[in-house]
Amino acid sequence: MKKHLNIFFPQWQGGGQDQSTYEGAIEIKKQYLCQKTIIDVEVSLEDACSLENNIIGYKSIMVQLAQCKNLIMQEKPTTIFTIGGGCDVAIAPVSYLNSKTKGDITILWLDAHGDLNTPESSKSKAFHGMPLRTLLGEGDIGILNQVFFTLLPSQILLLGTRDLDDAEIKYIEAENIKLLKVDDIESNVNSVLDTIKLKGSENIYVHIDLDVLDPKEFPFVPVPAPGGLKIETLFSLLELLIKECNILGLSLVEYKPSEKQTIKILEDIINMGIAL
């Protein structure tokens, strides 16, 4: 029996002292989610400057990730839409769906950045640069305990990733993680579908960090990187994925306030997530 869950999780501590992803999430909630059924994960607004276990804001992150994991365990959904917050809000939803499908799921990570650092390799010690590596089973032991079921590198498809640390590049090469660059997707959006088919699973999770978009078209992100996807291309890709794949989860993250009444691509992504 199908059961859908919409999670509002404005965790911001992964970005260090920058609370803009919290403020952006609140703006999304007020402007796009008023009539929607969502469940909130409470987050602390206390100063996140403390460094513990090589992670800024470690204690708050630990508590909040545990709350999200417990919420999902209680609800036992079949599909999940998660609104952040930073990239790290995807840890429990992705790992839960990976567990539920027994690994029969491909993770599409649309992000300008790799999010593949460990606490040791990270220069910034900001946790929003570590969630995908955490999902792959490497990182802080306490945080790894909040992961339902770790991913394999073969389950990952990086899309539009273009701003990588040296340690991340080495890891991607060593683990043979598939990466489709912006030019690959812009020239042929079907290349994403072709790559998914090669991985052999119809089930997918779509993680959308809005900095995957070109900041000339969408500047409302904390860590913009030039040369991103066009908004039109992202929309076309999402339409294709909805038509051709079984989307079990979607996350929308790393938005900072724009003070605009509505932004069509946000509205489109939210409607897609709600309708899973």
Secondary structure, DSSP 8 states (H G I E B T S, - for coil): ---EEEEE----GGGTT--HHHHHHHHHHHHH-TTS--EE-----S----EETTEETHHHHHHHHHHHHHHHHHH--SEEEEE-SSGGGGHHHHHHHHHHTTT--EEEEE-SB-----TTT-SS--GGGSHHHHHTT-S-HHHHTT-SS---GGGEEEES--B--HHHHHHHHHHT-EEE-HHHHHH-THHHHHHHHHHT-SEEEEEEEGGGB-TTT---SSS--SS-B-HHHHHHHHHHHHHHSEEEEEEEE-------S--HHHHHHHHHHHT-
